[in-house]
Amino acid sequence: MTDAERVGALVDELLSECDPSNATEFLGRQFDLGLAWVHFPEGRGGLGLEPNLQPLVDIPLAEVGAPAPMWLNPIGVGMGAPTLLAYATAEQLDRLLRPLFTAEEPWCQLFSEPGAGSDVAGLSTRAVRDGDEWVVNGQKVWTSVGHLARWGLLLARTDPDLPKHKGLTYFVVDMHAPGVDVRPLIQMTGDSEFNEVYFTDARVPDANRLGAVGEGWKVALTTLMNERVAIGGIVPPRGGGVIDGVLHAWRRYGYDDPAVRDELVHWWVQAEVLRLTNIRALQTRTAGTPGPDGSIGKMISAELNKKVWSFTMNLMGMDATLYPEGYRMGHAPQEDLQHRGPQLQFLRSLANSIEGGTTEIMHNILGERVLGLPGDVRVDKDIPWSQVRRS
Ligand SMILES: Cc1cc2nc3c(=O)[nH]c(=O)nc-3n(C[C@H](O)[C@H](O)[C@H](O)COP(=O)(O)OP(=O)(O)OC[C@H]3O[C@@H](n4cnc5c(N)ncnc54)[C@H](O)[C@@H]3O)c2cc1C
């Protein structure tokens, strides 16, 4: 039996045994059969196979409407799991991986701060060792689904006297622990997807550290590289995803203007090129953690989404100014936006070129790490973080 046949047989077994409408049970069985991430080791949600076999699981499960862990626990599945696989101890993996995949324990990412977004290595949140624990103080911001999360991926400064990349350590934080205060922020869509998170003498056991003390930047890069692919590497069916939305609008608003049709075809072709690029990236990826080329999909999808939804608003004319479902102020979406109106998707798409690293930062990564161009100016890279001037 080939690897592909083995995966196919296990998918059949999963579908014959479990009812997709019971998400927790279905995803638990998917994990136990090794179909969560086929490239993970056996017993850890995988089968130890090549990652490019994962579509043999994902496509048939999507076709029967099986629960999508990526929507239920996007940060856990997209970024937490690969980071855990690379750096967690056996005990941490035993405790954390399965409920992450079943979405019984949602995750959030605690990197960005008011003074550190693109320059995340410049962050200020401090973790100070106290016996078997670390005492954390500081403020994070833009923390998506922080109010729903059980666990947070925290990057904190443990040695301010080292240069900024060297004094960081990475932790898994219990979001329900005393001293962790999550406050929602409302976005222009009316939703409240992200939060600010305050740490006031919050205690994190050293057993929750990922990687060595001072090695946090290395661990964070694994998270960030996976984040870009989780955001930009999605492979919808041909004609699906963002382009499906504009096609709906085009049919409904009945434009037969050749110039509009020409623009529509232009965006359809762009979406198809991105889709094929992402398929190629998936098939050529032999290691679990993507490289800097993951920034291509992130950057192109962000700009494409914004342009396609903007074009859709033009097609809709005055209807684009209506917000039919109303502002669901403070509601926290943890859902596929495809089911919501194009107006909301237009507003939400404006965040695409900011979240997960801005388009400008993607340009820098691609320029430096893929094309080998001269680096950005970095005047604070080699001096102790404590001596860097900041406001
Ligand atoms: C919807 C959404 C969800 C998010 N979720 C999370 C989350 O869950 N967890 C988390 O930690 N963060 C999250 N973020 C934060 C996101 O990662 C940051 O907003 C992003 O990295 C930019 O940081 P900043 O907002 O501080 O902007 P800044 O870094 O201050 O950038 C401001 C502008 O300057 C440009 N710029 C900065 N440095 C350079 C440079 N070197 N070269 C060229 N241009 C540059 C930027 O491109 C941008 O246009 C989220 C953001 C959004 C919008």
The ligand as an SDF file (V2000), in Angstrom:
LIG
                    3D

 53 58  0  0  0  0  0  0  0  0999 V2000
   -6.7240   41.9290   12.1740 C   0  0  0  0  0  0  0  0  0  0  0  0
   -5.3950   41.8600   12.8840 C   0  0  0  0  0  0  0  0  0  0  0  0
   -5.1340   40.8130   13.7280 C   0  0  0  0  0  0  0  0  0  0  0  0
   -3.9180   40.7380   14.4030 C   0  0  0  0  0  0  0  0  0  0  0  0
   -3.7150   39.6920   15.2750 N   0  0  0  0  0  0  0  0  0  0  0  0
   -2.5760   39.6420   15.9950 C   0  0  0  0  0  0  0  0  0  0  0  0
   -2.3970   38.6390   16.9940 C   0  0  0  0  0  0  0  0  0  0  0  0
   -3.2610   37.7700   17.1900 O   0  0  0  0  0  0  0  0  0  0  0  0
   -1.2760   38.6440   17.7380 N   0  0  0  0  0  0  0  0  0  0  0  0
   -0.2960   39.5630   17.5410 C   0  0  0  0  0  0  0  0  0  0  0  0
    0.7250   39.4830   18.2330 O   0  0  0  0  0  0  0  0  0  0  0  0
   -0.4270   40.5560   16.6100 N   0  0  0  0  0  0  0  0  0  0  0  0
   -1.5440   40.6040   15.8400 C   0  0  0  0  0  0  0  0  0  0  0  0
   -1.7130   41.6170   14.9070 N   0  0  0  0  0  0  0  0  0  0  0  0
   -0.6980   42.6670   14.8270 C   0  0  0  0  0  0  0  0  0  0  0  0
    0.1010   42.7050   13.5300 C   0  0  0  0  0  0  0  0  0  0  0  0
    1.0240   41.6550   13.4780 O   0  0  0  0  0  0  0  0  0  0  0  0
    0.7710   44.0860   13.5270 C   0  0  0  0  0  0  0  0  0  0  0  0
   -0.2490   45.0520   13.4190 O   0  0  0  0  0  0  0  0  0  0  0  0
    1.7320   44.2430   12.3650 C   0  0  0  0  0  0  0  0  0  0  0  0
    2.8520   43.4040   12.5250 O   0  0  0  0  0  0  0  0  0  0  0  0
    2.2060   45.7070   12.1940 C   0  0  0  0  0  0  0  0  0  0  0  0
    2.6310   46.2360   13.3920 O   0  0  0  0  0  0  0  0  0  0  0  0
    2.1240   47.6840   13.8850 P   0  0  0  0  0  0  0  0  0  0  0  0
    0.6440   47.6700   13.8090 O   0  0  0  0  0  0  0  0  0  0  0  0
    2.7640   47.9780   15.1910 O   0  0  0  0  0  0  0  0  0  0  0  0
    2.6170   48.7100   12.7800 O   0  0  0  0  0  0  0  0  0  0  0  0
    4.0670   49.3530   12.6690 P   0  0  0  0  0  0  0  0  0  0  0  0
    5.0920   48.2880   12.8200 O   0  0  0  0  0  0  0  0  0  0  0  0
    4.1530   50.5500   13.5680 O   0  0  0  0  0  0  0  0  0  0  0  0
    4.0690   49.8270   11.1540 O   0  0  0  0  0  0  0  0  0  0  0  0
    3.4770   51.0510   10.7250 C   0  0  0  0  0  0  0  0  0  0  0  0
    3.7730   51.2100    9.2350 C   0  0  0  0  0  0  0  0  0  0  0  0
    5.1880   51.3030    9.0160 O   0  0  0  0  0  0  0  0  0  0  0  0
    5.6280   50.3170    8.0840 C   0  0  0  0  0  0  0  0  0  0  0  0
    6.9500   49.8030    8.4660 N   0  0  0  0  0  0  0  0  0  0  0  0
    7.3470   49.4540    9.7230 C   0  0  0  0  0  0  0  0  0  0  0  0
    8.6290   49.0120    9.6940 N   0  0  0  0  0  0  0  0  0  0  0  0
    9.0260   49.0640    8.3980 C   0  0  0  0  0  0  0  0  0  0  0  0
   10.2350   48.7300    7.7130 C   0  0  0  0  0  0  0  0  0  0  0  0
   11.2890   48.2480    8.3720 N   0  0  0  0  0  0  0  0  0  0  0  0
   10.2840   48.8930    6.3800 N   0  0  0  0  0  0  0  0  0  0  0  0
    9.2070   49.3930    5.6910 C   0  0  0  0  0  0  0  0  0  0  0  0
    8.0330   49.7320    6.2750 N   0  0  0  0  0  0  0  0  0  0  0  0
    7.9470   49.5630    7.6030 C   0  0  0  0  0  0  0  0  0  0  0  0
    4.5790   49.2240    8.1830 C   0  0  0  0  0  0  0  0  0  0  0  0
    4.5420   48.4230    7.0030 O   0  0  0  0  0  0  0  0  0  0  0  0
    3.2910   50.0070    8.4010 C   0  0  0  0  0  0  0  0  0  0  0  0
    2.7930   50.4600    7.1690 O   0  0  0  0  0  0  0  0  0  0  0  0
   -2.9270   41.7250   14.2100 C   0  0  0  0  0  0  0  0  0  0  0  0
   -3.1940   42.7890   13.3470 C   0  0  0  0  0  0  0  0  0  0  0  0
   -4.4250   42.8770   12.6980 C   0  0  0  0  0  0  0  0  0  0  0  0
   -4.6750   44.0160   11.7760 C   0  0  0  0  0  0  0  0  0  0  0  0
  1  2  1  0
  2  3  1  0
  2 52  2  0
  3  4  2  0
  4  5  1  0
  4 50  1  0
  5  6  2  0
  6  7  1  0
  6 13  1  0
  7  8  2  0
  7  9  1  0
  9 10  1  0
 10 11  2  0
 10 12  1  0
 12 13  2  0
 13 14  1  0
 14 15  1  0
 14 50  1  0
 15 16  1  0
 16 17  1  0
 16 18  1  0
 18 19  1  0
 18 20  1  0
 20 21  1  0
 20 22  1  0
 22 23  1  0
 23 24  1  0
 24 25  2  0
 24 26  1  0
 24 27  1  0
 27 28  1  0
 28 29  2  0
 28 30  1  0
 28 31  1  0
 31 32  1  0
 32 33  1  0
 33 34  1  0
 33 48  1  0
 34 35  1  0
 35 36  1  0
 35 46  1  0
 36 37  1  0
 36 45  1  0
 37 38  2  0
 38 39  1  0
 39 40  1  0
 39 45  2  0
 40 41  1  0
 40 42  2  0
 42 43  1  0
 43 44  2  0
 44 45  1  0
 46 47  1  0
 46 48  1  0
 48 49  1  0
 50 51  2  0
 51 52  1  0
 52 53  1  0
M  END
$$$$
